[in-house]
Amino acid sequence: MPIKPEATGLKGEPKRRSWSSTDALLYAIGVGASTDELAFTTENTKDTPQQVLPTMAVILGGGGVPFDKIGTFNAALMLHGAQKIELFDTIPTDGEIESTGEIGAILDKGKGASVELISDSVNVATGKPLFRNTMTAFFRGEGGFGGDRGPASEFVLPDRKADHEVRYETRVDQTLTYRLSGDRNPLHSDPSFAQMGGFDRPILHGLCTYGFTGRALLHTICGGDPARFKSMEGRFSKPVMPGDDLVVSMWSDGDRTLFQTKNQDDVVVFDQGILVSA
């Protein structure tokens, strides 16, 4: 059995990562922020202190996870199934974190195995928790080992028109900017590699779609204030192509907002979204 269900609960070694003001600016531009979001795209605009998009946590965090203890698998058959971030403080414009991770769960989904990876990051300067990343990876062909399937999703969108809707356009070269924040997977830049993966051309990074969606939530629900952005989670359902539109629909109920992201063809690309805000 290549995937090891008994690896559940194993922890990795702490890992540190630092970043600069420039890194934060580059990330913001990589997820589509522009001249109407100067607090996130500039560091020297008059009366506009630089801020960091909350979703940058997915780029900075995730370290310390014992990925090598999951077992052996074909990396080409691994999919990024879901992503959740929890923010315990606003991310500073520059700093250093220490992250520790663990394997939260390994579930048997029949045709594949679902692995939950949890990483907690502490601000080295203050010693206080900064954010948590929870990633779900799906390994095709690794199921059927007789393990727990996990609970069924109870996510249901309200039976009414969305309270808010935001449309963003991605650029045809969006991946070339986003990859500079760290994800250099050639699936997102090399046409020949993308074709080996079954795509006509390079696809957008899933976490770039996540960042575009997070911007819509930040500005619409949180009034552009990162301190009000407490957690965001959802599932990746379909690939996005560079140049696609992203339409984020939101249904609010107090501090909890359900959301869903579609492309210009009304195809759901990010689903089962939940934002918790202050």
C-alpha positions, -999 to 999 in steps of 0.1 A, spaced: 0 0 0 19 32 -12 -1 56 10 4 49 47 -29 55 67 -9 50 99 10 82 92 -20 102 105 -9 123 134 28 124 125 45 157 129 73 174 109 103 194 118 98 232 123 106 253 93 113 290 91 105 314 62 110 352 59 95 377 35 99 413 25 77 443 16 85 436 -20 73 400 -17 40 412 -4 36 436 -32 45 410 -58 19 385 -44 -8 412 -45 -1 419 -82 0 382 -88 -36 377 -77 -48 407 -97 -46 437 -73 -41 469 -92 -42 507 -91 -74 508 -71 -58 487 -43 -27 508 -36 -26 498 1 -16 463 -12 3 472 -43 25 501 -32 46 509 -1 50 547 -5 17 561 -14 8 592 6 -15 585 36 -18 549 25 3 525 47 12 492 30 -10 462 40 -8 425 31 -36 405 16 -47 378 41 -45 351 14 -7 355 13 -8 331 42 -10 302 16 23 313 1 41 319 34 28 290 54 24 253 49 59 245 61 69 218 85 45 192 71 60 157 70 51 151 34 78 124 31 60 103 57 27 99 38 41 71 16 50 67 -20 27 80 -48 27 93 -83 30 131 -80 13 136 -114 -19 120 -100 -20 144 -69 -46 171 -69 -51 201 -46 -85 194 -33 -92 221 -7 -76 249 12 -84 267 44 -66 296 61 -72 309 97 -58 343 106 -49 351 142 -34 385 134 -28 406 104 3 396 84 31 422 87 46 437 55 79 419 63 89 393 89 97 357 96 76 328 107 83 293 121 59 267 109 52 232 123 30 207 106 13 174 109 -8 149 89 -43 156 102 -62 128 84 -59 101 57 -93 92 43 -103 64 19 -124 79 -9 -126 47 -29 -109 59 -61 -84 79 -42 -70 89 -8 -77 123 8 -49 136 30 -53 166 53 -21 185 60 -21 211 88 6 238 93 7 263 122 28 294 118 42 316 146 55 351 142 91 348 152 93 385 163 64 382 187 62 345 195 25 346 188 4 325 164 0 342 131 -20 318 109 -29 282 102 -30 265 68 -51 233 62 -46 218 28 -64 187 15 -45 168 -12 -63 141 -32 -42 112 -45 -59 95 -74 -56 57 -75 -46 54 -38 -80 46 -23 -96 13 -15 -75 5 16 -106 1 39 -101 33 58 -127 59 70 -143 79 43 -148 109 66 -180 129 70 -202 139 40 -203 176 32 -234 195 45 -227 226 25 -258 240 8 -260 275 -7 -291 296 1 -320 293 -23 -319 330 -32 -300 354 -53 -265 362 -41 -262 392 -18 -231 403 -36 -213 394 -68 -179 405 -80 -163 398 -114 -126 399 -120 -107 394 -152 -75 373 -151 -47 382 -176 -35 357 -202 0 360 -186 -13 359 -150 6 327 -142 39 343 -152 35 368 -124 20 346 -98 47 319 -102 73 345 -90 58 342 -55 72 306 -53 51 281 -72 73 273 -102 53 242 -113 58 241 -152 21 231 -155 14 268 -152 40 281 -176 53 254 -200 29 245 -229 45 211 -235 43 202 -198 7 213 -197 -1 191 -227 14 161 -209 -11 168 -181 -40 167 -205 -44 205 -210 -43 225 -242 -22 252 -225 -9 261 -190 -36 265 -164 -39 291 -136 -26 281 -102 -54 270 -80 -41 292 -52 -41 321 -76 -78 316 -81 -80 314 -43 -62 348 -40 -86 364 -66 -115 351 -46 -101 362 -13 -97 398 -27 -134 399 -36 -143 387 -1 -119 412 16 -132 442 -2 -169 433 -3 -174 417 31 -145 431 52 -145 466 38 -109 461 26 -97 456 63 -74 426 67 -80 426 104 -117 416 98 -107 386 76 -106 357 100 -108 325 79 -115 313 44 -120 278 31 -133 260 0 -128 233 -25 -112 234 -60 -136 220 -85 -124 229 -120 -92 243 -136 -91 280 -146 -74 291 -177 -54 323 -178 -76 350 -193 -108 336 -178 -132 358 -158 -138 349 -122 -172 356 -108 -175 354 -70 -210 352 -56 -216 357 -18 -244 350 6 -239 367 40 -253 357 74 -238 377 102 -201 369 105 -204 339 81 -204 343 44 -209 314 19 -194 319 -15 -188 302 -48 -166 312 -78 -175 305 -114 -158 313 -147 -174 333 -176 -191 302 -188 -210 297 -155 -188 267 -146 -180 264 -108 -143 265 -103 -141 270 -65 -169 256 -44 -182 251 -8 -167 284 2 -170 298 38 -156 331 50 -156 341 87 -152 378 93 -153 402 122 
